[in-house]
């Protein structure tokens, strides 16, 4: 096993110090998962083809030669270029897998097996290996061989049918939410499998699909259908189970109102100078407000247009009614709260100077995640990694 990376200025090990991850994934779900693993101290080796991860070319914007997309999910890793069409490169990958604790891959089903790098083949040389395969639709079922892309899965899994205005077309979520949540679920599964390996010494395979991940985070909307049989529809910014719980226009912008219980509703009625609404039988309880949504929402819309966003936020905070402004991405990332949480960090890069990145949300008190390396340039660590396993650069 290769020695674990040491944390600059730190004597305490990180949660995953000593864990080696062979990242043979591309694009988002796999790289996002492995970035979270390496934020927690794992040594992640990113295997790339001579052309590199697809996302290196997903732009603009670019910072120098690197795309913003690639930079977003590849920090802390080391990059090795292996042309897996070549037998010599596959032998290197096999040797790296022999020395690794985790493999993450997202090739089409059957590809890794043809290369001699499938789970059953690698388990013969490394019985403790945790092997996570990420695919669009899973490794079983009639759609197992289809490729998986986030937008396609948003359509297939139902979220687009409930996103957008009621009288408008289906809309996708503004970020690749299926890939991101699949990466989070992959992280959870890998950590669980590593825990089992700690207890038994035996690894296992993980079959993680974008579709399965999507269906899970339908959450209450999926449950609404399973319980009632009613097909959920688009509600714009409204909530299917809570009213009022949506965006409202103000004099100078937008505000999100989130009334979660009847006590907060009563306080909101006072803020609206409409105490009569609190005792109106159509609106006194949340189920009643959901039933009479079409009558209530226009009343609230009219009231909110009479004041500025700042006025409303100050008043609602004072009376304990949850609300927030609708910020732009720039406003969100530059907010003092984000700065206080140290959620944007600058990372030194040998070719780009300093790269700003959103940092880890995992705020562990004793062993917090760290950013130790810049997102690697293509093949930046090939020689270093090959030397560590006693090979010369010949792939």
VEXFIVEX-25982 format. One record per residue: x, y, z of N, C-alpha, C, O in turn; residue in three letters. Coordinates in pm, whole numbers, plus 50000, padded with zeros to 5 digits. Layout:
% residues N
XYZXYZXYZXYZALA/...
% end
This chain:
% residues 395
500844988150000500005000050000500885012550000501865013250075UNK/500565022149919501345034449915501125042450042500055041450102UNK/502095050250086501925057950210500855068550193500715074350085UNK/500105071150300499055081450292499645095250279500785097750320UNK/498875104150222499305118050213499305124250352498455120950434UNK/500225133150378500255140350505499605154050488499755160450383UNK/498895158450589498235171350582499195182450624499745181950734UNK/499415192350538500315203350572499895210050702498745214150718UNK/500845211250796500565218350920499655210751014499135216751109UNK/499445197750992498545190351077499195177251120499825170651038UNK/499045173551246499555160751295498455150451309498745138551322UNK/497195154751306496085145451322495705139551186495615146951087UNK/495485126451180495055120651053493645125051018492835127951106UNK/493365125450889492005128250847491205115350848491785104550858UNK/489865116250838489035104150849489435093050753489345081250789UNK/489875096450632490205086250533491695085650501492085080750395UNK/492515090550592493965089250572494325074550556493835066050631UNK/495175071650458495585057950435494705050350338495025039050301UNK/493595056350295492695050050198493095054450058493185066350029UNK/493325044749971493685047349832492445044949745491815034449754UNK/492105054649661490955053749571491445054549428492135064149391UNK/491095044649348491395044849206490155049749134489165042449122UNK/490215062049088489055068549026489125066748875489895073548806UNK/488315057548824488265054948681486965060348622486485055548519UNK/486395070348688485145076248642485395089348571486485095148579UNK/484375093948500484465106548425483195114548445482195109348494UNK/483245126848409482145136648406481795141148547482525149348602UNK/480705136348610480265142948733480035133648852480695135348955UNK/479125123848841478735116148960479945109549025480145110849146UNK/480755102348946481925095949002482965105749051483395104749166UNK/483385115448968484365125249016483895133249138484705136649224UNK/482585136149145482075143449262482195134849388482565139649495UNK/481875121849373482025112549485483475111749529483765112849649UNK/484385109949436485785108249473486395121249527487325120749607UNK/485875132749483486345145349541485955146149688486755150849770UNK/484765141649723484385141649864485235131849944485565134450060UNK/485595120449883486485111049951487855117349975488435115850082UNK/488375124349872489715130049893489685142449981490685145550045UNK/488565149649986488435160450084488595155050226489075162050315UNK/488195142450247488265135950378489585128850400489745121650499UNK/490525130650309491865125650332492305113950247493465109950256UNK/491425108350165491835097250080492815101849974492795113449932UNK/493675092749930494575095349818493865090549692493755078549670UNK/493375099749610492595096249492493475097549368494015108249340UNK/493615086549295494335086549168493295086749057492505077449042UNK/493305097448980492345099148871492955093648743493935098948692UNK/492355082848691492825076748567492125083548450490905083848443UNK/492925089148358492355096048242492925090248113494065085648107UNK/492085090848011492545087147877493495097947827493595108547889UNK/494205095547717495075106147662494315118947629494915129647628UNK/493015117947601492205129947573491745136747702491365148447698UNK/491775129647814491365135447941489875134047966489115130247877UNK/489475136948088488065137048127487275145948031487725156747993UNK/486085141147992485255148847899485055163147945485015172347863UNK/484915165248077484575178448128485705188548111485475200548125UNK/486915183948081487995193448053487645202147932488195213047916UNK/486745197147848486375204547727484965210347736484455215547637UNK/484345209647853482985214847869483035229547910483025232848029UNK/483105238147813483135252447839482765260047712482425254047610UNK/482845273347719483335281347831482365281547949481225276847938UNK/482835287248065484095294448082485275285048109485115273848156UNK/486455290348078487715283848107488565293048193488425305248189UNK/489435286948272490485294448340491795289048285492225278148320UNK/492415296848199493545291448125493065280148037492135281847958UNK/493695268548049493305256947968492275248148036491825238347976UNK/491895251348160491005242548236489585248148238489395260148259UNK/488605239548217487205244048222486755245648366487215238548455UNK/485845255048388485265256848521484575244048567484605240648685UNK/483945237048473483245224648507484215214348564483955208548670UNK/485325212148495486325202548544486865206748680486995198448770UNK/487155219448697487715224248822486775221848940487225220549054UNK/485465221448913484485220749021484465207549095483955206949207UNK/485005196749036484825183649100486065174749093485945162549091UNK/487255180849090488455172549077489625176849164490755172549140UNK/489395185149263490505189349348491025177449430490365167249446UNK/492235179349481492895169849572493355156949506493975148649572UNK/493055155049377493385142449311494755143149242495315153949220UNK/495265131349209496435130349124496005124048993495235114448993UNK/496495129248882496085124448750497165115948685498335119848679UNK/496735104348638497625095848558496935092948426495745089848423UNK/497665093948317497115090948185497415076348152498565072048152UNK/496365068748124496485054748082495565052547963494365054947973UNK/496115048247855495295044547739494895030047756495645020847721UNK/493695027947811493275014547849492995005547730492674993747748UNK/493105010847609493035002347490494324994147476494374984447400UNK/495364998247550496654991447542496804981947660496444985147773UNK/497344970047633497504960047738498414964847850498154962247967UNK/499474971947814500404976747916499714986348013499974985948133UNK/498824994847961498095004148047497144996648139496985000248255UNK/496514986148087495604978248171496374971048282495854969348392UNK/497604967048254498434960848357498764970748469498804967148586UNK/498994983248429499234993648531497984995648615498064996448738UNK/496814996448550495554998248623495324986548717494864988548830UNK/495634974448673495474962648759496374963648881495964960348992UNK/497604968048861498524969348973498064980149070498174978549192UNK/497544991149017497005001649104495804996649183495664999649302UNK/494934988949117493764983549187494184973749296493554972949401UNK/495254966249270495764956949370496174964249498496064959049608UNK/496664976449479497154984449591496114994249646496435002249734UNK/494884993649597493855003549635492824997449730492684985349742UNK/492115006349796491025002349883489675003549811488744996049840UNK/489595012949718488325016049651488605018049502489595024249464UNK/487715012849419487675016249277486315022249247485285016949289UNK/486295033349174485055039449128485135040148976486095045448921UNK/484115034848908484115035148762482715037548710481725034348776UNK/482635043348589481315045648528481335042948377480685049948299UNK/482085032648337482085028648197480805020848164480125016048254UNK/480505019748035479385011547993479534997448048480644992148057UNK/478414991348084478444978048144479154968348050478854967747931UNK/480094960748105480864951048029482234955947990483114947847960UNK/482444969247988483734974647943484864970748038485904965847993UNK/484664972848167485714969648264486014954648263487164950548279UNK/484984946548246485194932048241486034928248120486904919548130UNK/485784934548006486574931547886488034935347905488934929147847UNK/488274945247984489644949648011490314941548122491484943648152UNK/489574932248182490114924748294490124932448424490884929248515UNK/489254942748432489244951648549487874951948617487584961248693UNK/487024941848590485744941048657485904937148803486994933448847UNK/484814937848877484904935149021485384920949048486304918949128UNK/484774911048984485154897149011486624894848979487304887449051UNK/487124901048874488534899248836489464905948936490494900348972UNK/489094918048980489964925049075489884919149215490864919349289UNK/488714913749251488574907649384489494895549399489854891949511UNK/489874889249288490794877849295492184882149342492904874249403UNK/492554894449313493884899249353493804908749473494834912149531UNK/492604912849511492424922249623491054919649684490064925949648UNK/491004910149777489714906049834489054916749919487854916049946UNK/489824926749961489254937350044488784949349964488414959550022UNK/488784948149832488464959749748486984963249752486124954449740UNK/486684976049770485334981549755485244987249614486024996049578UNK/484304982249535484244985049392482894991149359481874984249362UNK/482875003949328481625011149304481455013849156482245021049095UNK/480415007949097480075010348957478895019848951477845017049009UNK/479045030948880477985040748864477515040148719478315041248627UNK/476215038548701475645037748566474355045648561473835050248663UNK/473835047248440472595054848425471395047948485470615054048558UNK/471225035048454470005027948490470235015748577469295008448608UNK/471495013448618471805001748700472294990148615472164990348492UNK/472854980248680473464968848611472484957448586472874947148532UNK/471234959148622470204949348595469014956248530468904968548533UNK/468114948348471466914953948412467044956448263468144955848209UNK/465904959248195465894960448049466654972447995467004972547876UNK/466934982548077467634994548029469094994948074469755005348062UNK/469594983848126470934983848186472014988448089473004994348133UNK/471854986047962472914989447866472835003547812473695007747734UNK/471805011047851471695024747801472685034047872472925032347991UNK/473255043747801474095053747868473225063047952472025064447927UNK/473825069148053473045077948140473615091948146474775093848182UNK/472815101848110473185115848123472135122948207470965119448206UNK/472595132948280471735139148380470405143948324469355140548378UNK/470425151648217469165157048164468215145848122467005146648146UNK/468765135248060467925124048020467285117448142466115113648138UNK/468065116048249467525109848370466525118848440465575113948502UNK/466725132248432465715141248488464385139348417463325139948479UNK/464445137048286463215134448213462645120948247461445119748273UNK/463465110648248462985097048269462435095048411461425088348430UNK/463105100948509462765098348648461635106648705461195104248817UNK/461145116448628459945123448671460115137648718459145145148723UNK/461335141748753461455155048814461095166148715460575176448756UNK/461365164148586461015174648490459505176348479459035187248447UNK/458755165848506457295166848496456705175248608455565179748598UNK/457475177348715456985185348829457745198448844457555205648942UNK/458615201648748459425213848755459015223448644458965219648527UNK/458735235848683458285245848588456895251048626456265245848718UNK/456455261248556455145266948584454025257248541454195249148450UNK/452905258448608451805249148584451355248948439450995238348387UNK/451375260548373450915261348236452075261648136451875264848018UNK/453275258548182454435258848095454965244948063454375235048106UNK/456065244247990456645231247955457415225448073457725232548168UNK/457735212448067458595206748169459955213548168460455217448063UNK/460555214848286461855221548298462805212648376462395205448467UNK/464075213148340465085206148420465535215048535465415227248529UNK/466065208948639466675216348748467935223048695468595217548606UNK/468285234748748469355242848691470755237448706471665242348639UNK/470955227448792472245220548801472005205748777470855201248775UNK/473095198248760472965183948730472665176248858473505168948911UNK/471455178048905471085173149038471115157949047471405152449153UNK/470805150848937470825136248940472255131248960472505122549044UNK/473195136748883474575132648897475145136049034475885128049092UNK/474815147849085475335151849214474825142949326475595138649412UNK/473515140049326472975131549433473465117249417473675110349517UNK/473645112549294474215099249276475625098749337475995088749399UNK/476395109449319477715110049380477655109549532478485103149596UNK/476675116449589476525116249735476135102349784476675097549885UNK/475205095849714474815082249753475985072649736476165063549817UNK/476785074549631477955066049613478925067649730479485057849779UNK/479115080149774479975082549890479465074850011480245068250080UNK/478165075650039477595068750155477795053750144478165047150241UNK/477555048250024477695033850006479135029350024479405018950084UNK/480075037249972481495033749985481925034050130482635025050176UNK/481505044250204481875045050346481285033350424481935027850512UNK/480045029550390479435017950457480205005150424480444996950513UNK/480585003450297481314991450257482704990950321483194980250355UNK/483345002650336484635002950404484494999150551485364992550608UNK/483385003250612483134999350751482974984150763483504978050855UNK/482234978150669482074963550669483434956850649483744946850714UNK/484244962450558485574956750536486434957450662487204948350690UNK/486284968550737487014969750863486654958250958487504953251033UNK/485374954050956484894943651046485194929650996485444920651077UNK/485194927650864485294914150808486554911750726486944900250706UNK/487174922450678488314921150589487944918850445488824917650359UNK/486654918350415486184915150281485504927350220484684933950284UNK/485854930350095485214941150022483934936549955483464925449980UNK/483384945049870482164941549799481964951149683482644961449673UNK/481034947649594480714956449483479484964649516478624960549594UNK/479404976349454478284985549472477724988849334478454993249246UNK/476444986649316475744989549191474905002049215473815001349271UNK/475425013549171474815026549200474325032549070475115034448977UNK/473035035649061472525041248935471965055148954471465058649061UNK/472055063148848471475076448849469955075648864469365083748936UNK/469325066048798467875064848808467445061848950466525068349001UNK/468065052249016467695048949153467865061249244467015064149328UNK/468985068349224469235080249307468155090749284467685097049379UNK/467765092549160466715102149126465405098549194464755107249253UNK/465005085849187463715081749244463675084149394462635087749449UNK/464805082049462464845083949607464595098449644463855101249738UNK/465205107749567465025121649609463755128049554463545140049570UNK/462885120149489461505124949468460805126749601459875134749613UNK/461255119249703460865121149843459355122349860458615113349822UNK/458895133549916457475134949947456605134849821455465130449827UNK/457135139549709456345139649586456105125449537454995121949496UNK/457155117149543456965103249508456015096349603455165088349562UNK/456155099349732455265093449831453825098149812452895090349831UNK/453645110949773452285115849747451595107149643450425103549659UNK/452325103649536451725095349432451465081149482450395075549458UNK/452455075249553452285061549599451125060249697450475049849703UNK/450875070749775449785070449873448435073149808447445066449838UNK/448385083149719447095087749667446745082249529445565080949495UNK/447755078949451447515075149313447345086949220447195085249099UNK/447375099049275447245111149194448615114649135449615114949207UNK/448655117349005449915120448939450325134848970449575144048938UNK/451495137049032451925150749064452095159048937452445153948831UNK/451835171848949451935181048836452865192548871453315193848985UNK/453145200848772453995212548795453225223248872452055226048844UNK/453905228948970453305239349054454155252049057453955260649142UNK/455095253148964455965264848968456785264949095457445255149128UNK/456745276149166457485277249292456675273049413457135274249526UNK/455475268049391454635263949503455035250249553455735242749486UNK/454575247049673454835234149737453585225549728452485230749748UNK/453715212649698452505204449684451765201849814450575198849812UNK/452455203149929451855199350056451735210650158451145208750264UNK/452275222450126452295233450222451905246350151452375248950040UNK/451065254450214450665267650164450575277250282449965273950384UNK/451175289350268451995294450158453455290350174454045291750281UNK/454025285250067455405280450067455915281849924455975272149849UNK/456285294349886456645297049747457285310849735457465317849834UNK/457605314649612458175327849585457075337949561456065335049497UNK/457275350049615456345361049592457145373249547458225376049598UNK/456595380549451457235392849404457005403949504455925405249561UNK/458055412149525457955423949610458065436349521458035435249398UNK/458185447949584458345460249506459605459949421459635465749313UNK/460665453249471461955454349403462645440849380463835440549349UNK/461935430049395462575416949377461635405549409460435406249387UNK/462235394949463461475383049497461865378249636462985380449682UNK/460935371749701461165366249833460555352249838459495349649781UNK/461235343349907460705329949931460085329750069460745332750169UNK/458815326150075458075325150200457885310450231457465302750145UNK/458175306450354458085292350391457345290950524457955289750630UNK/456015290950516455175289950636454965275150665454225268250595UNK/455645270250768455625255950795454595251050894454415238950908UNK/453915260250964452885255851060451865266851080452025278051030UNK/450815263651151449705273051166450045284851256449465295551242UNK/450975283051348451405294251431452095304751344451835316651356UNK/452985300151256453645309451166452635316051072452795327751036UNK/451625308851032450575314550947449865325951019449585336350959UNK/449565323951146448905334451222449765346951230449275358151217UNK/451085345051253451995356451257452065363451121452125375751115UNK/452045355751014452085361850881450835370350857450915381150799UNK/449685365450901448455373250884448575386850952448095396850898UNK/449205387251070449425399951138450335408851054450085420851041UNK/451395402950997452315410750916451645416250791451975427050744UNK/450705408750739449965413150620448865423050653448195428250564UNK/448685425750784447565434250830446225428150787445285435250753UNK/446175414950791444965407650755444655397150862444665385150832UNK/444375401350986444065391551092442835383251060442655372351116UNK/441995388250971440795380650935441135367550865440395357850876UNK/442285367150794442655354950725442955343650823442745331850791UNK/443455347250941443825337051040442615329751096442745318551146UNK/441445335951089440245329451143439265325351033438175320351062UNK/439655327250910438825322950798438925307650787440035302250776UNK/437825300850790437825286150793438525280150670438985268750675UNK/438595287650562439275282650443440795282150461441485275250386UNK/441315289550560442745291250570443325288250709444525289750728UNK/442525284150803442995282850941444015271550959444895272551045UNK/443925261150880444875250050890445585248050756445115252450652UNK/446735241550763447465239250638446675230850538446655234450420UNK/446025219750579445225212450480444165221150414443895219850294UNK/443555230150492442555239250434443195248950336442625251950232UNK/444395253850371445075263250281445505256350151445445262350043UNK/445935243850161446275236550039445045234849952445125236449830UNK/443905231750013442665229949937442225242849871441675242649760UNK/442455254049939441995266949887443175275549838443125287849846UNK/444205269049789445405275749740445065286749639445585297849648UNK/444195283849544443895293349436443245306049488443385316649426UNK/442555305349600441925317249658442905325149744442855337449747UNK/443795318049813444665324649909445875331349844446225342649880UNK/446515324649751447785329649696447645343649635448515351949659UNK/446605346649558446495360349503446395371049611446865382249591UNK/445805367749725445715377449834447115380749886447455392449908UNK/447915370349904449285372449954450125379549849450935388149882UNK/449945376049723450705382549616450455397649615451395405449601UNK/449225401549630448885415849632449565422949748450085433949731UNK/449555416649865450155422849983451675424349968452225434650005UNK/452335414249916453795414649909454315425049811455445429749825UNK/453535428649713453975438649617453995452749674454465462049609UNK/453495454449795453385467649855454645472049928454765483649965UNK/455595462949951456815466350024458025460649950457895452349860UNK/459205465449991460445460549931460835447249994460315443250098UNK/461735440449927462255427849980462885429950117462645422150210UNK/463705440450130464355443050257463365445550369463555440650481UNK/462305453150340461285455750443460625442750488460445440350607UNK/460275434450391459615421850425460515412750506460085406650604UNK/461775411750466462695402950537462875407250682462895398850772UNK/463005420250704463165425250841461925422250924462035417851038UNK/460755424650868459515422350941459305407550970458955403851082UNK/459505399150871459265384850888460265378650985459905369651061UNK/461505383150983462485378151079462055381951221462175373851313UNK/461565394151238461145398851370460025390451428459995388051548UNK/459095385751344457945378151395458115363151381457205355551415UNK/459285358651333459565344351331458945336551217458645324751232UNK/458745343251102458225336350985459385333950888460005343550843UNK/459685321350854460835318450767460685324550628459645323050564UNK/461715331450584461705337650451463145340450411464035341450495UNK/463365341650282464695345150232464555352350099463555350750030UNK/465575360150063465555366349930465885356049823466485345649853UNK/465505358849701465935350549588467225356849535467185366349457UNK/468345351449577469645356949541470115351749405469745340849363UNK/470925359549339471665354549224472795345549276473095345649395UNK/473405337949187474555329749227475655338649283476315334949381UNK/475865350149223476895359349272476565364249412477445364749498UNK/475315367949436474925372549569475095361549673475515364149785UNK/474755349249634474885338149729476345335549765476685334549883UNK/477215334449664478605330749690479395342049756480445339549814UNK/478905354349747479595365549809478935370349938479295380949990UNK/477995362649989477275366850110478165365150233478955355750241UNK/478045374350331478855373250453478675359850526479625354950587UNK/477485353850520477285340950584478145330150519478695321550587UNK/478245330750387479075321150313480545323150350481295313450364UNK/480955335650365482325338550407482575333450548483635327750576UNK/481615335450637481765330950775481895315750783482585310550870UNK/481235308750692481295294150689482505289050611482705276950598UNK/483305298350558484505294850480484165285250366484845275250345UNK/483095288550294482605279850189483175283150051482885276149954UNK/483985293550042484725296349919486195297549956486575305750041UNK/487035289349891488455289549919489245291949791488785288649681UNK/490425297649806491335299349694492405288549702493025286449806UNK/492615281749590493555270549585494675274149487494405278049373UNK/495905272949531497055275949444497135265549332496955253549356UNK/497405270249211497515261649093498785265249019499055277148998UNK/499585255348978500885258548917500805266048785501755272748746UNK/499665264948716499555271548585498545283048586498585291648499UNK/497645283048683496535292648681496605303148790495735311848796UNK/497595302448876497635311848988496815306549104497185296549166UNK/495695313049132494795308549237493415306149179492895314349103UNK/492825294849215491495291049167490525291649284490765285549389UNK/489425298949266488395299249369487505286949356487085283349246UNK/487215280549469486415268449469485435268649586485735274249691UNK/484265262449566483355260149677483925248649759484225238149704UNK/484065250649889484725240649973483725230350025482545230749989UNK/484195221350107483355210450157482365215450262482725223950344UNK/481125210350261480155213950364480265205250489479525207450584UNK/481175195550490481295186150602482145192550712483375192250706UNK/481495198250811482215205750913482495197051035481865198551140UNK/483455187851022483845179451134484715187551229485615194751185UNK/484465186351359485165194951455486625191251472487465200151484UNK/486965178251473488335174051499489105170951372490315173151367UNK/488435165951270489125161851147488405167451026487845159950946UNK/488405180651011487665186550899488285183250765489485180750757UNK/487475183250659488025181450524489005192650491488905203750544UNK/489935189550404490915199550363491085199350212490845189150147UNK/491485210750157491875211350017493405211750014494015221850051UNK/494005200749971495455199349977496125200649841497305204049831UNK/495365198049736495915198249601494965205649508493755205549529UNK/495515211849407494715217949302494125206849215494645195749215UNK/493045209549140492575199849040493715196948943494275206248885UNK/494085184348925495325181448852495215184448704494155183248643UNK/496335188448649496435189548504496505175448446496875166048515UNK/496155174048320496065160848258497405153648266498415158348213UNK/497385142048333498595133948344499675139748432500825135248427UNK/499355149548512500365156748591501185147448680502365149948703UNK/500565136848731501245128248828501575114448772501855105248848UNK/501535112948639501775099848580503125094148622503185082848671UNK/504195101748602505525096748637505615093548787506145083148826UNK/505095102448868505155100649014504465087749056505005080149136UNK/503285085149002502525073349041503185060648991503255050749064UNK/503665060848867504335049148813505595045848894505885034148919UNK/506335056048934507535053649014507175047549150507915039349203UNK/506035051749206505615046349336505335031449330505505024349430UNK/504895026649214504615012249202505725004849127505554993349086UNK/506855011749110508035005149055508025003248907508664993948857UNK/507325011748834507245010648688507805023048622507825033748682UNK/508265021548498508685032848420507535037748334506575030448312UNK/507625049948286506555055748205506645050048064507445054647982UNK/505825039948037505835033647906504435030547856504245021947771UNK/503415037947913502025035447872501445047847811500285047847770UNK/
% end
